[in-house]
Amino acid sequence: MKSIVLTGGGTSGHVTPNIALVPRLRSRGYNIYYIGSKNGIEKQLIEKEGITYYGIPAGKLRRYFDVKNFTDIFRIIGGYGQALSVLRKIKPDIVFSKGGFVSCPVVWAAWSLRIPVIIHESDMTPGLTNKLSAPFAKKVCYTFPETKKYVVPEKAVLTGLPVRDEIVSGDKIKGYKLCGFSGNKPVIMVIGGSQGAENINRVVRSALKELLGTFQVVHICGRGNVKTGYENLKGYKQFEYVNEELPDIFACADVLISRAGATVLFEILSVKKPALLIPLSRSASRGDQILNAESFKKNGYSDVLPEEEFTEKSLVDRINELYRNRNKYIKAMQNADMLNPAEKIVNLIEEVTKR
């Protein structure tokens, strides 16, 4: 029987695309294992899928000076050693890496053991982890057509980003019930990312008085970011994090406010929901979300509000404008060329495994 090791972690965006591959891999007879960090978000998400999970030490790779770089190098070395041990035990036919700093030692260990590796890049420009992993990979899958110029041509495969099948099968009525909403007002869904987004949370809450006159607001605000004092505010519902409930909440939403990580963007595209994107600024990131958001705006899928212009007034004005013009965005998304990413990636896994 064929076996595969999936790896990736740090945020849910490095995990949920792997989960999207699981049903197709199982249907083709693969035994699936996962290597992630010992205490990352990936551990609980993967164990819910009934997949054997191996946790290894994970040291963060940084482009800037930080005293933690000196201690994390030992975690990376330890992670490499443990990944070697796990891979020798499992003897997989292939490793598929979705990125995140935990995945580098796994990719390097697989290459050392002559196990073929495929990696996937979600964002427009490759992150540091995938830059360090690409030389050891047989194939590099990528999400945006613009990414092709950053990848060695003979390794490059445009696949898009796999999204879980259940994302598009949510129940609108269940979504209303989860949030305690009625069908009398349109619903704004706010997504700050699995780790939350402090600025988005703050501005959305400051604008609630204005927003709730027209909309109902469901706010996914990140772990530890649910604020007390809002429990009895009619038309407003907070969640720290959602997983199984996500499809139903998507189904009941009319418009979205979101960061611009690639995973959430392609979930938004799959469910055809107009979104106001607030990408992380260059001062807080390497600028990948800005490029992702610009691509979606250029294609007519979403509107973009830069972090530097994100205020209570601009939020209210732009979300009202987005809702008025929602059909324009929906039509553009309906005309999008969907690549069936999960099927394409699993076909590629089969092809590389046979070689």
N, C-alpha and C positions, 0 to 999 in steps of 0.2 A: 504493500500500500504506500502511496506517495505521502510525503510529509512536507510541511512548510513552516518556517518560523516567520512570524510577523513581528515587527519592532517599530517603536516610535512612542513619544510621550512628552510630557511637560505641560501640555494643554490638551483640551478635548479635540482641538483641531488637528492634532497629530494622531488621534486615536480613532475618531468616528469614521474616517475614510477606510481605515483597516477593517473596522466592523462591517462596513458596507460590502466588503469582499467575501465575508464569511459564508453566507448562504450559497454563493456560487462555488466557492472552493469545496464546501462540504458536498454539494451535488456532484462534483467531479471526483469525489473519493479521496480528498486530502485529509490527513490528520493535521490538525492546526495547533501550533504552540505559539506562545507569546513571550518575548523578552522585553521587559520594561524596567523602570526604576522601582526601588523597593516600596516607596510611599507615595508615588505620583498618582494623579487622577486616573491614569490608565489602568491601574491595578483593579479598582472597583468596577470600572466600565467593562473590562475584559472578563473578569470572573463572573459577571452577570450573564455573559454569553456562554458559560460552560466550557471555557477554553483553559487548558493548563497554562499557568502563569509562572514565569521565573523572574524574580526581582534581582537586579544587580546594582552595585553602587553607580551613581551618576554624578559626574562632575560637569559643571557648566562651562562651555567654551565662550570666551569673551574676546571681543576685538579691542577692548580698552584695558588700561592698567587697573587692576584691582588686587588687593592682597589675597583675596580668595583664589586667584589664579594659581597661587603656590600650593594651596591645600587641595584644590580640586584636581590638580594633575595626578595626585595619588589616588583619588576616586576614579579617575579615568583609567589609570593603569589597573586598579582593582577590578573595574568593570570589564576591561578587556580580558583579564585572567578568568573571571567568572563566566563570561560569554564563551570563551574557548571551552571551558569545562562543560557547560550546558550543551553546546553544539556537538561536542564529541559524544555526549550521552544520547542526544536525540538523533544525530546523523540525518539532518533534513536534506531534501533534494534541492531546496532553494530557500533564500531569505528575501523577504520583501520589507523594505524600510520606508516608513512614512516621515522620517525626520524627527527633530527634537534631539536635544543633546545626548539622551541616553542611547540613541541608535548608532552613533559613531563606533564605539567599541565593538558592537555586534557586527557591523559591516566589516570592520578590520579583522575581527576574529574569523568570520566566514571566509574572507579572502585568504587568510593564512591556511585554512583547512581546505582550500579549493572548492568551496561551496559557492555556486553562482548567486549573485546578488542583483536585484532590481531595486532602484530607489525611485521615489516620487517627489517632485517639487510642486508645491501648491501655489506659491506666489509667483509674481511676474519675474522677479530676479531671484536667483538661488541664494538661500541662506548659508551661513557659515558651515553648518553641519553637512549639508548636501555638497558644498564645495569640497569639503574634506573627504566625503564618501564617494564622490563621483569617479575618481580614478580607479576605485576598486569594484565598480559596478559593471555588469554586462550591458544593462540598459538603464536609461534615465527617462522616466515618464515625466511629462510636464502638462500644466493645466491651461495656460494662456498661450495662444499662438506666438505672442511677442517674445516668449522665453526661448524660442528655438536658437537665437543667436548666441545664447550663453552656454549652450550644450554642445559637446563633441558630436558632429553630425551622424557618425555611424552608431552612436548610442542613443540618439534622441528619438523619442516616440511621443507624439501628441495624443494624450488620452482623455484630457479633461479630468475632473475631480470626482471620484465616486461618492455618491450620496446614498444613505440607507433607503431601501425600498419603502419602508413604512413612513418616511417623511411625507410622502405625497398621498398617504391614505388616511389622514386625520379626519376626525368627526367634529364638525362645527358645533353641534349641540353639546357634545361632551366638553369641548373647549369653553363654551359659555358657562357650563355648570362648574368646571374646575375653578373658574375665575369669579363665579358669583355674578355674572353679567347677564343682561337681557339683550334682545335683538333690536332694541329701540335706538341705540347709538352705535356708530362705527367704532371699531376697536383699533387702538395703536398697540403694537407689541414692541417693547424696548429690549434689545439684546446687547449687553455690555461685554459679552465674552465669558468663558468659563471662570476666569479669574476676576470678573467684575470690571467696571470702568468708572473710577471715582468721579471724573468730571461729568460723564454722561449722567450718572446717578444724581449728582448734585443739581445739574441744570434741569433735568426732567422733573425732579421734585419741586424745584422753585417755580416751575411753569404749570404745576398741576391745577391750580385754581383756574387758570385760563383754559387749559386743555380740556378739563372735565366738563366745561360748558357745552362742548361739542362732541367729545369722544369719551370712551372708556379706555383705561390704560392698564395693560398687564406688563409688569416690569420684572425682567429677569436680571437681578442686580449683582450676582456673584456671592460666593460663600462669605458669610460673616457681614454682609452688607445690607441685610434687611433692617429697616429702621422702625423702631417702635413709634406709636402715636398715629399710625395711619390705618390701624386695623378696622376702624369704623368709617373710613372715608369711602362713600358710595362711588362705585365705578373705578376703583383703583385696587389692584391686586399685586402683591409682591411675591416673588419666588427667589430663593437663593440660587437654585440650579434646577433645570428640568432635563429629563432624559426620555423616559417612556411617555411623558405627557406632552412632549414637544410637538408631535404631529397634530394633536388636537388643538393646541394653542395656535399653531400656524394656521390651522383651518379656520379658526374664528377671527383671525386678525384681518383687517382691511389694509393697513399700511404698517410699515416697520421703521424703527429707528435702530441703527446697528453700527457697530464697528465694521471694519472691512477686511477681516481675516478671510482667506480664500474659502475655508470650509463653510462658514455661514453664508458667504455670497452665493455659493453654488446650491446651498439649501434654499435660499431665497429664490434663485432662478428656477429651481425645480418646482417650487410651490406657486410660482408666478405672482409674487406679492411685491407691490411697489415699495421701495425703501429709500429713506433718507440716510445716507452713509456719513458717519463721522470718523474718518480714518485717524489712527494714531499719528500724531505729528512727528516730524523728523527729529525733534528734540527728545522724544520718548521712544524712538524706534529707528530702524535703518531705513524707513520710508517705504517699506513694501506695501503697507495698507493704502498709502496714497496712490501708488501705481495701480493696485488692484481696483480701487474705487474709480480712478480715471478711466480705466478700461470699461467698467460697467456703465459709467455715464456716457462714454463715447458710443456705446452700443444701444443707448436709450433704455437700459434696464433700471437705472436708479438715478436719484439726484444725490449731490454731494455737498456737504457743508463742512468746510475746513475747521479743525479744532480751534484755530485762532479766531474764527468768526462765530463760534458756537456760544450763544448767549440765550437767555430766556426768550427775548423778543425774536431773535433770528430763528430759534427753534419753532416757536408758535407760528410765525409767518410762513416758514418753509414747509411745515407739516400740513398746514391748511392748503397751501398751493399744491403739494404732492397729492393730497386727497382729491382736490378738484380735478387734477389731470391724471388720475390713476389709470384710466382706461388706455391712455397713450403708452404708459409703461407696460401694462399688461399685454397689449398688442405686440410690443417689441419683444417681450419675453416669449410669447407664444410662437414667434417667428425665429427664435434662436435655434441654431444648429446644435442639437444635443447629441453628444458622441457616444452615449451609452458607456460611460467610463469604466464601470465595474466589469462589464463583459469584456471590454477591450483589454483591460489589465490582466484578467484571469486568462484570456487567450494568450497573452504575451508570456505569462508565467508558464503555461503549458508548453509553449514553443521553446523557451529557454531551458526548461527542465528536460525536454526530449533531446536537446543538443548535448 
